[in-house]
Amino acid sequence: MSSNPNEEYYGMKTLRYALMILALLAPAGLLAQMGGPGGPHGRHGMPSVDEQTNQMAKDLNLTDDQKSRVKAILQDQRDQMKKAMEDSSGSREDNFSKMREIHQQSSAKIRDLLTDEQKAKYDKLQEERSHRWQERRQGNDQGAPPDPQ
């Protein structure tokens, strides 16, 4: 524990921010939210790696081999995100950039495991997730929901 209260406060603030970013960027975690605002389990927050893997297996009809490999990728992503969140040496923008890069690398690894049919479905789900995230962000930035189009 830090002896400087400001360091502790900003460390917790950075951790909360990083957790929010992780929740927004984790590909399978956001796919799992397709069940509703609280996700398929009726709660807000980041699903476990097992929950993410199971949701992807269901959405993409993964084989057992794909499922185990996706789980390993998601666990590695979570570990890297945690490490990036704990690194307070960079700015908020630097940390966000690192986490975005981790997400993109993980997403590419997952996509490489998929058949052409699964890739098409995965890409569609990712696009829908990105669109929903942008709508929420616009609503938060402007204080009101975005205009329906």
Buried (B, 14 or more C-beta within 10 A) or exposed (E): EEEEEEEEEEBEEBBEBBBEBBBBBBBBBBBBBBEEEEBBBEEEEBBBBEBBBBBBBEBBEBEEEBBEBBBEBBBBBBEBBBEBBEEEEEEEEEBBEBBEEBBEBBBEBBBEBBEEEBBEBBEEBBEEBEEEEEBEEEEEEEEEEEEEE
